[in-house]
Amino acid sequence: MFTYLKNSFARKIARRFTKEYPPIIDHLNMNQYGEIDFANWSSPLAPKITLNEATVSFFNQFIKAGDLAIDIGANIGDTTVPMALCTGLTGITIGFDPNPYVFKILETNASLNKDKYVIHPHRCAISSEPKSFYYISSEASFGNGAISETRESKHGKFVFDGMVEGIHLKTFLETKYASMIQKLSFIKIDTEGYDKEIIKSISDLIQAYKPVIVAESFGKASEAAKIELFEVIKNNGYDIFYFADFDINATVTELKVAADLVQYSHTINVYAVPKK
């Protein structure tokens, strides 16, 4: 009971008062991948995450050594690191996240395991054209949040003191990663309900390089929004699959029509592969 009350109080403090929480480094044995260091966020608002081989094997279906992989909405790097273990030392995994507090943990994870992978973290938002955004949260310590073009936002009342750069992804990659862009094999998107807007903004990149796409169907989104997500992916020339978890052994089901996606009322992930 004491531990519960202590943790509850810590969460209340984090929600009401802005405070930075440092990374905590865990040492993991990933067997075939050897010893891995992984940084969790010590914020009481953040769940503790443990990496495992089954997650890496899930990504390894689509990402190989030497590839370029992209994680949009990378958070602390809990999917970025497994993706990077697949791209290895000869490839690059790029992690984008606009949250100024979780980004520091992502940077820490990018600095670890230099003998196993290359991660490039960027505190940017993806948009259809270059512009600046506010980062706004319902929690003072920014355990969650989203970008906004104005200081007034449904996402909360806590506004980070500084702007977030919005970039056009294809232009960014062709400028900064010209030698790697032809090896783009995979894009993961997790942007709290904005995934379809991200996909629309990078449709030129998708058409040019046909990477495998992972996106989230947000549980609270409207039926119309879920249908639009399905159609936006499908119309780019992809087959779409529901998968139960980032786990090589997870259930996978093909979604053939939009109604197959709409039937899920909770938040789910889908992956999409180019039609053969």
One Martini backbone bead per residue (centre of mass of N, CA, C, O) as a GRO file, in nm:
protein
  276
    1MET     BB    1   0.058   0.063  -0.021
    2PHE     BB    2   0.293   0.259   0.002
    3THR     BB    3   0.393   0.230  -0.292
    4TYR     BB    4   0.134   0.326  -0.427
    5LEU     BB    5   0.127   0.611  -0.295
    6LYS     BB    6   0.402   0.703  -0.391
    7ASN     BB    7   0.346   0.673  -0.700
    8SER     BB    8   0.096   0.854  -0.709
    9PHE     BB    9   0.238   1.112  -0.617
   10ALA     BB   10   0.451   1.122  -0.844
   11ARG     BB   11   0.243   1.157  -1.074
   12LYS     BB   12   0.119   1.421  -0.977
   13ILE     BB   13   0.375   1.588  -0.992
   14ALA     BB   14   0.434   1.539  -1.300
   15ARG     BB   15   0.160   1.672  -1.398
   16ARG     BB   16   0.206   1.970  -1.239
   17PHE     BB   17   0.533   1.956  -1.262
   18THR     BB   18   0.815   2.053  -1.405
   19LYS     BB   19   1.035   1.773  -1.495
   20GLU     BB   20   1.332   1.606  -1.510
   21TYR     BB   21   1.405   1.270  -1.625
   22PRO     BB   22   1.624   1.034  -1.621
   23PRO     BB   23   1.799   0.782  -1.723
   24ILE     BB   24   1.782   0.416  -1.726
   25ILE     BB   25   2.011   0.156  -1.730
   26ASP     BB   26   1.986  -0.146  -1.899
   27HIS     BB   27   2.090  -0.493  -1.886
   28LEU     BB   28   2.084  -0.711  -2.169
   29ASN     BB   29   2.009  -1.044  -2.285
   30MET     BB   30   1.990  -1.129  -2.649
   31ASN     BB   31   2.184  -1.345  -2.729
   32GLN     BB   32   2.233  -1.315  -3.056
   33TYR     BB   33   2.294  -0.993  -2.968
   34GLY     BB   34   2.369  -0.988  -2.686
   35GLU     BB   35   2.467  -0.721  -2.514
   36ILE     BB   36   2.226  -0.473  -2.394
   37ASP     BB   37   2.164  -0.133  -2.384
   38PHE     BB   38   1.887   0.036  -2.206
   39ALA     BB   39   1.682   0.330  -2.199
   40ASN     BB   40   1.494   0.448  -1.957
   41TRP     BB   41   1.233   0.634  -1.815
   42SER     BB   42   1.195   0.781  -1.486
   43SER     BB   43   0.922   0.857  -1.522
   44PRO     BB   44   0.613   0.804  -1.362
   45LEU     BB   45   0.458   0.814  -1.660
   46ALA     BB   46   0.644   0.572  -1.743
   47PRO     BB   47   0.689   0.280  -1.873
   48LYS     BB   48   0.846  -0.011  -1.851
   49ILE     BB   49   1.094  -0.141  -2.078
   50THR     BB   50   1.143  -0.457  -2.251
   51LEU     BB   51   1.351  -0.624  -2.442
   52ASN     BB   52   1.337  -0.860  -2.727
   53GLU     BB   53   1.386  -1.096  -2.973
   54ALA     BB   54   1.099  -1.103  -3.100
   55THR     BB   55   1.106  -0.806  -3.191
   56VAL     BB   56   1.349  -0.818  -3.377
   57SER     BB   57   1.232  -1.044  -3.560
   58PHE     BB   58   1.002  -0.883  -3.671
   59PHE     BB   59   1.180  -0.667  -3.819
   60ASN     BB   60   1.364  -0.879  -3.980
   61GLN     BB   61   1.153  -0.931  -4.209
   62PHE     BB   62   1.217  -0.615  -4.335
   63ILE     BB   63   1.509  -0.579  -4.205
   64LYS     BB   64   1.845  -0.518  -4.307
   65ALA     BB   65   2.155  -0.507  -4.342
   66GLY     BB   66   2.209  -0.168  -4.466
   67ASP     BB   67   1.963  -0.024  -4.410
   68LEU     BB   68   1.689   0.206  -4.416
   69ALA     BB   69   1.528   0.332  -4.120
   70ILE     BB   70   1.205   0.457  -3.983
   71ASP     BB   71   1.103   0.649  -3.682
   72ILE     BB   72   0.783   0.779  -3.619
   73GLY     BB   73   0.755   0.820  -3.300
   74ALA     BB   74   0.995   0.699  -3.102
   75ASN     BB   75   1.052   0.812  -2.844
   76ILE     BB   76   1.287   0.632  -2.658
   77GLY     BB   77   1.338   0.353  -2.856
   78ASP     BB   78   1.174   0.069  -2.844
   79THR     BB   79   1.188   0.041  -3.174
   80THR     BB   80   1.457   0.159  -3.272
   81VAL     BB   81   1.654  -0.051  -3.160
   82PRO     BB   82   1.550  -0.308  -3.306
   83MET     BB   83   1.587  -0.184  -3.587
   84ALA     BB   84   1.900  -0.133  -3.554
   85LEU     BB   85   1.978  -0.433  -3.520
   86CYS     BB   86   1.911  -0.476  -3.827
   87THR     BB   87   2.089  -0.254  -3.973
   88GLY     BB   88   2.333  -0.192  -3.816
   89LEU     BB   89   2.655  -0.075  -3.913
   90THR     BB   90   2.568  -0.040  -4.237
   91GLY     BB   91   2.330   0.115  -4.132
   92ILE     BB   92   2.020   0.317  -4.070
   93THR     BB   93   1.846   0.464  -3.795
   94ILE     BB   94   1.568   0.684  -3.775
   95GLY     BB   95   1.465   0.916  -3.514
   96PHE     BB   96   1.147   1.070  -3.452
   97ASP     BB   97   1.090   1.344  -3.206
   98PRO     BB   98   0.924   1.628  -3.045
   99ASN     BB   99   0.980   1.548  -2.758
  100PRO     BB  100   1.202   1.698  -2.536
  101TYR     BB  101   1.215   1.463  -2.317
  102VAL     BB  102   1.227   1.188  -2.471
  103PHE     BB  103   1.462   1.262  -2.660
  104LYS     BB  104   1.690   1.223  -2.449
  105ILE     BB  105   1.653   0.915  -2.443
  106LEU     BB  106   1.699   0.862  -2.740
  107GLU     BB  107   1.989   0.969  -2.739
  108THR     BB  108   2.097   0.760  -2.546
  109ASN     BB  109   2.032   0.510  -2.725
  110ALA     BB  110   2.215   0.614  -2.960
  111SER     BB  111   2.489   0.597  -2.770
  112LEU     BB  112   2.455   0.304  -2.761
  113ASN     BB  113   2.586   0.028  -2.898
  114LYS     BB  114   2.826   0.097  -3.116
  115ASP     BB  115   2.880  -0.223  -3.200
  116LYS     BB  116   2.565  -0.258  -3.345
  117TYR     BB  117   2.472   0.052  -3.418
  118VAL     BB  118   2.283   0.316  -3.606
  119ILE     BB  119   2.160   0.622  -3.463
  120HIS     BB  120   1.944   0.897  -3.571
  121PRO     BB  121   1.843   1.171  -3.399
  122HIS     BB  122   1.531   1.375  -3.432
  123ARG     BB  123   1.375   1.688  -3.338
  124CYS     BB  124   1.100   1.622  -3.527
  125ALA     BB  125   0.854   1.695  -3.758
  126ILE     BB  126   0.610   1.579  -3.986
  127SER     BB  127   0.550   1.749  -4.299
  128SER     BB  128   0.443   1.889  -4.601
  129GLU     BB  129   0.603   2.140  -4.479
  130PRO     BB  130   0.798   2.375  -4.372
  131LYS     BB  131   0.768   2.424  -4.012
  132SER     BB  132   0.640   2.547  -3.705
  133PHE     BB  133   0.597   2.421  -3.363
  134TYR     BB  134   0.423   2.331  -3.096
  135TYR     BB  135   0.455   2.179  -2.770
  136ILE     BB  136   0.184   1.984  -2.623
  137SER     BB  137   0.046   1.917  -2.288
  138SER     BB  138  -0.129   1.761  -2.007
  139GLU     BB  139   0.170   1.751  -1.889
  140ALA     BB  140   0.431   1.901  -1.727
  141SER     BB  141   0.643   1.647  -1.806
  142PHE     BB  142   0.576   1.530  -2.091
  143GLY     BB  143   0.443   1.228  -2.133
  144ASN     BB  144   0.283   1.381  -2.349
  145GLY     BB  145   0.170   1.478  -2.686
  146ALA     BB  146   0.176   1.758  -2.933
  147ILE     BB  147   0.145   1.927  -3.209
  148SER     BB  148   0.113   2.291  -3.289
  149GLU     BB  149   0.032   2.599  -3.445
  150THR     BB  150  -0.078   2.665  -3.160
  151ARG     BB  151  -0.121   2.729  -2.815
  152GLU     BB  152  -0.395   2.620  -2.877
  153SER     BB  153  -0.505   2.297  -2.739
  154LYS     BB  154  -0.634   1.972  -2.691
  155HIS     BB  155  -0.360   1.857  -2.549
  156GLY     BB  156  -0.329   2.123  -2.363
  157LYS     BB  157  -0.147   2.367  -2.135
  158PHE     BB  158   0.145   2.266  -2.195
  159VAL     BB  159   0.415   2.468  -2.312
  160PHE     BB  160   0.687   2.463  -2.480
  161ASP     BB  161   0.997   2.649  -2.471
  162GLY     BB  162   0.973   2.606  -2.796
  163MET     BB  163   1.038   2.492  -3.112
  164VAL     BB  164   0.932   2.282  -3.381
  165GLU     BB  165   1.050   2.118  -3.648
  166GLY     BB  166   0.924   2.098  -3.975
  167ILE     BB  167   0.941   1.832  -4.218
  168HIS     BB  168   1.022   1.715  -4.535
  169LEU     BB  169   1.116   1.401  -4.579
  170LYS     BB  170   1.225   1.367  -4.867
  171THR     BB  171   1.406   1.615  -4.864
  172PHE     BB  172   1.572   1.540  -4.615
  173LEU     BB  173   1.688   1.270  -4.726
  174GLU     BB  174   1.808   1.380  -4.999
  175THR     BB  175   2.005   1.570  -4.840
  176LYS     BB  176   2.124   1.382  -4.580
  177TYR     BB  177   2.067   1.068  -4.738
  178ALA     BB  178   2.162   1.010  -5.038
  179SER     BB  179   2.335   0.732  -4.996
  180MET     BB  180   2.060   0.571  -4.854
  181ILE     BB  181   1.768   0.596  -4.983
  182GLN     BB  182   1.772   0.332  -5.166
  183LYS     BB  183   1.756   0.160  -4.870
  184LEU     BB  184   1.465   0.198  -4.814
  185SER     BB  185   1.245  -0.037  -4.614
  186PHE     BB  186   1.129   0.135  -4.349
  187ILE     BB  187   0.821   0.253  -4.177
  188LYS     BB  188   0.739   0.392  -3.864
  189ILE     BB  189   0.415   0.484  -3.713
  190ASP     BB  190   0.353   0.698  -3.404
  191THR     BB  191   0.093   0.971  -3.369
  192GLU     BB  192  -0.178   0.976  -3.214
  193GLY     BB  193  -0.380   0.980  -3.495
  194TYR     BB  194  -0.172   1.101  -3.743
  195ASP     BB  195  -0.089   0.884  -3.955
  196LYS     BB  196  -0.248   0.964  -4.215
  197GLU     BB  197  -0.108   1.243  -4.242
  198ILE     BB  198   0.174   1.136  -4.275
  199ILE     BB  199   0.125   0.961  -4.523
  200LYS     BB  200   0.036   1.195  -4.704
  201SER     BB  201   0.313   1.360  -4.667
  202ILE     BB  202   0.483   1.077  -4.784
  203SER     BB  203   0.386   0.970  -5.069
  204ASP     BB  204   0.636   1.032  -5.241
  205LEU     BB  205   0.824   0.837  -5.088
  206ILE     BB  206   0.659   0.579  -5.121
  207GLN     BB  207   0.655   0.575  -5.435
  208ALA     BB  208   0.972   0.575  -5.474
  209TYR     BB  209   1.051   0.319  -5.240
  210LYS     BB  210   0.859   0.105  -5.108
  211PRO     BB  211   0.809   0.068  -4.811
  212VAL     BB  212   0.749  -0.061  -4.531
  213ILE     BB  213   0.450  -0.022  -4.320
  214VAL     BB  214   0.386   0.118  -3.998
  215ALA     BB  215   0.071   0.157  -3.825
  216GLU     BB  216  -0.184   0.337  -3.643
  217SER     BB  217  -0.500   0.257  -3.504
  218PHE     BB  218  -0.694   0.467  -3.340
  219GLY     BB  219  -0.936   0.409  -3.113
  220LYS     BB  220  -1.062   0.723  -3.102
  221ALA     BB  221  -1.123   0.719  -3.376
  222SER     BB  222  -1.306   0.746  -3.631
  223GLU     BB  223  -1.446   0.570  -3.878
  224ALA     BB  224  -1.354   0.761  -4.104
  225ALA     BB  225  -1.052   0.763  -4.023
  226LYS     BB  226  -1.003   0.458  -4.061
  227ILE     BB  227  -1.081   0.447  -4.357
  228GLU     BB  228  -0.870   0.650  -4.453
  229LEU     BB  229  -0.622   0.496  -4.367
  230PHE     BB  230  -0.670   0.253  -4.546
  231GLU     BB  231  -0.687   0.406  -4.822
  232VAL     BB  232  -0.413   0.546  -4.818
  233ILE     BB  233  -0.252   0.284  -4.826
  234LYS     BB  234  -0.386   0.126  -5.059
  235ASN     BB  235  -0.343   0.360  -5.284
  236ASN     BB  236  -0.018   0.300  -5.276
  237GLY     BB  237   0.007  -0.026  -5.314
  238TYR     BB  238  -0.114  -0.207  -5.062
  239ASP     BB  239  -0.095  -0.451  -4.820
  240ILE     BB  240  -0.290  -0.535  -4.521
  241PHE     BB  241  -0.195  -0.594  -4.165
  242TYR     BB  242  -0.268  -0.742  -3.880
  243PHE     BB  243  -0.099  -0.711  -3.552
  244ALA     BB  244  -0.073  -0.790  -3.212
  245ASP     BB  245   0.253  -0.756  -3.217
  246PHE     BB  246   0.600  -0.706  -3.157
  247ASP     BB  247   0.603  -1.030  -3.276
  248ILE     BB  248   0.688  -1.313  -3.446
  249ASN     BB  249   0.428  -1.478  -3.297
  250ALA     BB  250   0.208  -1.313  -3.390
  251THR     BB  251  -0.087  -1.233  -3.500
  252VAL     BB  252  -0.197  -1.251  -3.852
  253THR     BB  253  -0.414  -1.029  -4.056
  254GLU     BB  254  -0.584  -0.967  -4.326
  255LEU     BB  255  -0.690  -0.652  -4.476
  256LYS     BB  256  -0.919  -0.608  -4.743
  257VAL     BB  257  -1.107  -0.402  -4.595
  258ALA     BB  258  -1.209  -0.139  -4.409
  259ALA     BB  259  -1.395  -0.306  -4.215
  260ASP     BB  260  -1.158  -0.471  -4.090
  261LEU     BB  261  -1.056  -0.221  -3.928
  262VAL     BB  262  -1.313  -0.102  -3.784
  263GLN     BB  263  -1.368  -0.347  -3.584
  264TYR     BB  264  -1.148  -0.199  -3.424
  265SER     BB  265  -1.181  -0.013  -3.121
  266HIS     BB  266  -0.893  -0.035  -3.071
  267THR     BB  267  -0.568  -0.008  -3.062
  268ILE     BB  268  -0.369  -0.068  -3.357
  269ASN     BB  269  -0.159  -0.254  -3.572
  270VAL     BB  270  -0.008  -0.212  -3.898
  271TYR     BB  271   0.098  -0.369  -4.200
  272ALA     BB  272   0.264  -0.278  -4.518
  273VAL     BB  273   0.285  -0.413  -4.847
  274PRO     BB  274   0.377  -0.434  -5.150
  275LYS     BB  275   0.251  -0.515  -5.427
  276LYS     BB  276   0.328  -0.772  -5.662
   0.00000   0.00000   0.00000
